[in-house]
Amino acid sequence: MRAEAKLKEKESGSCVSLSSSRFGFRQVRFTPEGFFLNGVKCKLIGLNRHQSWPYVGYAMPERIQRRDAQLLRRELGCNVVRTSHYPQSRHFLNACDELGLLVMEEIPGWQTGGARYIQRSELLEDVYTYNDFTHDGGKTVFRPQKETTGLDRKVPLLVTESNGHMYPTKRFDQEARVTEHALRPLRVINESLGREDLAGGISWCAFDYNTHGSFGSGDKICYHGVFDMFRNPKYAAFAYASQKEPEKGPVLEPVTLVSRGERDGGGMVPFYILTNCDYVRVYKNGKKVSDFYPRKEEFPHLKHPPVMIFHLMEE
């Protein structure tokens, strides 16, 4: 639906200004059992976004603002974005509306949207939003709800940040690091999907961004994104993309350069392939090596777990 407001000149009655806005109605509900959109339970899987670009900061036109929404929704398959930490361009928000990308929009300030990072903080809102940076590469991904909230009852719980500064990674880092950087989002998504007491997880973050001198990597840049500042994807971006259904586009991204000089010890295997395919068939010098299957035992809640190539010996 669309609403219009006109400002007319008093004497002539002619229109001097016209404002038009599109709007619609949806039912959104958070409960201790999860998030419901129009009555249907839906896991919120997405990323935080700074509307920042190299050289120009926030000063990007409509076409580029809209492109970020397309990257998040169409390329990565996210269903939610958190605008950290301020209201963002109307062009970005309009594109999110058109693409079906839910938006958690914050008012200006750091954690003024209710998101907290201190355990057992007082619940003043309808949803306990929490920045859970527990995961350090080990088996524990998020804290149990009671340990997070300190409450003796279940409440609506949404993780609003994770990963990010716990493992900053550049696109050109060594292969072991970019591999771990790609696996951490998969662990977060797997945990979010498997936890019945969790509405979902919004990780930190979509794009690298400039920051102040005391928090960046020595160059005033936070390398926390699954894309760099120029919107070039890191392997971690394909971790999200690989969870799309195949009919929305096949994903087949080896997390390796297959170079002996890239890895400790000079080896080339094992390596992961981020994919939404049923299996991966590998050939070497035109001869079949083997068929490799998704690692469901490692990521039991993912629709499309990654495939590990653990040998390159011909049959």
N, C-alpha and C positions, 0 to 999 in steps of 0.2 A: 504494500500500500504506500501511497505517497501523500504527504501533506504540504500545502503551500501557504505562505504568508506574504501579503502584499502591503507595501507602504505607499499610500496615495497622497498626492498633493491636495491640500484642503480646498483650495478655490477651484482649480481646474478639474480635479478628480482623476487626473492622469497618474499612471503607475510610475513611481520613481525608483522602486526597489522591489525585487521579488526573491524570496528564499523558498527553496523546495527541499524537502527531506523525505527519504524513503524509510519506512519502518514496518515492523512485523511483530508477531507475538509467538513466543515459545515458552514452554513450561520447563523451568530449570529447578532441580531439587537435589539438595545434598542430605543424605541420611547416614547413620552409622554403618549402613550396609553398602554405601557407595553413592555415585552420582547418577542421576536420572535425567534424561533429556526427552521431553514429550512422553514421559512415562516409561521410557526404555532405558535400562541400565547401560551405562557407557563408561568405559575406562578412559580417563583423560591422559593422553600421552603426548607430550610436546616439549617445547623449549622456551627459554626466556629470550627476549630480543632487545638489544640496544639499537636505536635507529641512527647508527654512526657509520660513517664511511671515511676512508683515508683522504686526507687533504681538505675535504669540504665539511667535515663534521656532520651536522644534521641537515645541511642545506642541499637536499636532493629533491628533484622534481617528482611529479606524480608517477611517471612511468617507472622510476626506480623504486619508489616507495611500494608500489603495487607488486613489483618483482619479488620483493622479500616475502610477501604473503604467498605468492605462487611457489617460491622455493620451499617454504615450510609445508604447504598443503599438498601440492602436486608432486614435487620432487621427493620430499622426505616422508609424506603421508601422515604428518602430525594432525591431530584434531583440536589442539589448543595451543595458544601462545600467551605468555605473560609479558606485558609491556613494562619492562623494568627500566626505570622506576618512576615513570611519569606518563601522562597522557601523550599519545603519539599521533603522527600525521593522520589527518582524516582520510587521505588517499590510501594509506595502509589499512586503516580500519574498514573503509568501504570495500576494499579488495577481500579482506577476511570475511566480511558479510556475504559477498557474492560467492566465495569459494567454499563456504561452510566451515570456516576455521573459527572456533570459539576463542574469545578474547577475555583474559583476566587483566583488566586495565587498572593500573595503580594511580593513586593521586601522587603529586610530586613529593619526593622524599624517599629515603632508604627505609624500606619495610613499613611504610605507612599504610600499605594494603592489608596489614594484619599478619603478614608472614613474619615468623620469628625464628631465631636460631638458638635460643636458650631453652633447654629442656624444662618441662614443668612450668612454663610461663602461663599466666592466668588466661583462661579462655573468656574473652569478652565479645567474640563474634559468633556467627552461626557455624563457621567451619574452622577447625584447628589447622591453620596453614603453617607448615614447618619446613625450614631449610635444613635438610638432613644430609650432612656431609660425612656420614659414618664410613662409607665405602672407601677402602684404601687398597683395593685389589684382592682382598681376601674373600672369605665366604660370606661374611656379614655385609649386607647391602643397606638396609634401613633398620632402625631400632624398632622393637615391638611397640605397639601403640601405647600401652600403659607406661612403659619406660619413657616415652616421648612426652606424654601429656601429664603424667602423674595423677591421673584421675582414676577413680574406681569404677567408671562406667565407660562404655564405648561412645565415641562422638564422631561426627563427620571429620575425616582426616585427609588432607591433601599435601603431598610433598611439593613444595614450590621451588626448590633448588636442590641440586645434587651434582656431584662431579666437579666440573669447572676448575677452580683454583687448586683442587686437590691433585690435579695432574695436567698442568698446562703443557700444551704440545703444539709445536710448529709443524707446518706441512712438510718441511724438509728435515725433520728430526730422523734419527736412526730408526731402522725398521722395528726393533723390539719395542720402542716407545710408541710409535704410531699404531702398532698392533694392539698394545694394551689400551691405548686411547680409544680404539674402536670397540674393544670388548667391554669396557666399562658402561657405555650406554646400553649395550645389550643386556648386561646384568641388571641394570636399573629397570629397563622395560620388563624383563622377565619377572623381577620382584613385584613391580606394580601390577602386572596382570595376575600374579599368583596370590596376592594378598586380598582376602575378602573384606578386610577392615580398612582398605585404602581406596580413595576415589581415583587415584592415579598419581603420576609423577611428571613434573615439569622440570627438566634438567637445565643446568647452567652450562653453556648457553648456545645460541644459534651462530653468532658471528664474533670473531675477535674484535676488540675495540680499544681505542686509546683511553688512557687513564692517567692518574697523577703519578709522580715519580716514586712514591713510597709503596706502590702496589703492583706496578708492571714488572716486566722481565728485564729491567735495566734500561729499556728503551721506551718506557711509558706505554707499553702495549700489553694487554691481557690476552694471552694465547689460550683462551678458555673455550673457543667456539668449535663447532663441528665444520664450520667454514672459516676461511681467513677473512680479513677485512674487505678484500676485493671480491668476496663471494665465490672463491674457488673452494671446492669441497676437499676436506680431509677424509681419510678413510672412515672416520666416525660418522660422517654424513651418510655414508652408504649403510652403516649399521641401522639407521632409521629407515632409509629407503628400502632395505631388504625385507622389511615387515609389511610392505604393501602387497596386495593380492596380485598375482601374475597378470591378470587381465588389465591392470592399470599400468603395465609395463614391466618386462623382465629386468631383474637386477642380477648382475654377475660380475663382482668386483674382487679380484685377488688382492689380499692385503700383503703384497710383496712386490719387490722389483726383480725377484729371481736372480739375484746377484750375490756371488760369494763374498764380495767386498762389503756388503751391507749388514751382514750379521756377525755377531761374536762367534769366533771359531771357524768362520768361513763356510758354514753350511747353507743349505737352501730350504730344507724341510725341518720341521713341519711348518705349514702356513695355512691360514684361514682363507676361505672364499665367502664373502657376504653375498647371499643370494636368496631369491624366493623360488628357486627351482626345486624340483623333487630330489634331484641328485646331480652330481657333476661327473662327467666322464672325461678322463684325462688321457691325452695321447702324447707320446714322446717320439720325435723323429718319424711320425706317421704311424707308429704302432701303439695299440691300446695299452695303457698302464693299468687302469682299474676304474671302477665306479666308486665314488665316495658320497656318503650320505650325511644329511644334517645331524648335528650332535644334540639330539633330543635329550639325552641323559644329562648333558651339561646345562641345557636351557629348556627345561620341561614345559614352560608356559609360553614360549615364543611360538608364533605361527610358523615362522621360518628361521630355525636356528642356523648358525653358520656351518659350513662344511669345512672339515680339516683335511688337507692333503698331507698325509704323513709318510709317503714314500713316492719315489719316481722310478721304481724298478719296473722294467717291461715284463709282461706276462711271458 
